[in-house]
Amino acid sequence: DVEAGACRMQIADGHNGAVTTVCCSPASERYAASGSIDGTIRVWDIIDGREERVLAGHASAVWAVSYAPDGSVVASSSSDKTVRLWSVATGEALCVVRGHSKLVADVKITADGSKLLSCSADRTVRLWDICTGEQLACAEGDGAFTAVSVGDDYVVAVGCATGELY
């Protein structure tokens, strides 16, 4: 509880390798998703420390996870060059987004839940339609992109391995 200044640590065991990313659900203080080098995403009840669901399908390490604003969908990015969209309720892969030629380092779902951004070691940042998986835009940089963030008004910031921020 950050507001109260209280900190409680609890171990939630489940991944078979290093955890590379964690994202809390914007729809509920109770849930979070984690990704790992084991290629899985796990949805957790962080109050009880219980694993709720395993999302499996990536062929290699997961580098980022991002929740949709309503908490019903999680997006994940991986070394397998894909972005996947998952139903939190069922664990089903809703869509596999392909287009990057190298590992996908980060992914973010927009505040309105209609689009997602991905950035990759292939030096591109891409905008996708979340319903169809269709690529809407692509921009290229001078080096491998490592992190992406998007504001409510679609202003995008992208970090690069060269030390630059786009």
C-alpha positions, 0 to 999 in steps of 0.5 A: 500500500504505497499511500499508507507507506506500508510494504509487504513482501510475499513470494509467489513462485511459478516461473522456471526462470528469471522474471523479466517484466511485471505489470499491475492490472489497471482495473484491479489492485488484486491482479498482476501479470509477469513474464519470464525467460521461460517464455510464459506469462503468469497472471497473479492474485497479488493479495493472496500470492496465488497464480491464477493463470499461465499464458503459454505460447511464446517460443522464447523469453518474454520481455514485456507485458501490458494490460488493456485498461479494462484488465481483460487483455494482456499483451506480451512481447518476446524474443520470438519476434512476436507480440501476443494478445491474451484473454486474462479470463480464459488464458487463450491467445487471442492474436499473434502479431508478426512483423518484427524481424528481431526480438520485441523488447517492449509493448504497450496498450494505448489508454483507450484500449484500441491499439498497441505499440511495440518496439524491437531490436530491428530498429522499429516501433510499430502501431497495431490495431488491437482487434485485427492485429493489422499494422497501422504504422511503422517508424525506424530509428538508428539503433535497437529500440528497448522501451516504449511509452504512450500517453493518453493523447498518443504521444509516444516516447521510445528508448534506444540502445544508442542512448537516444530517446525518440 
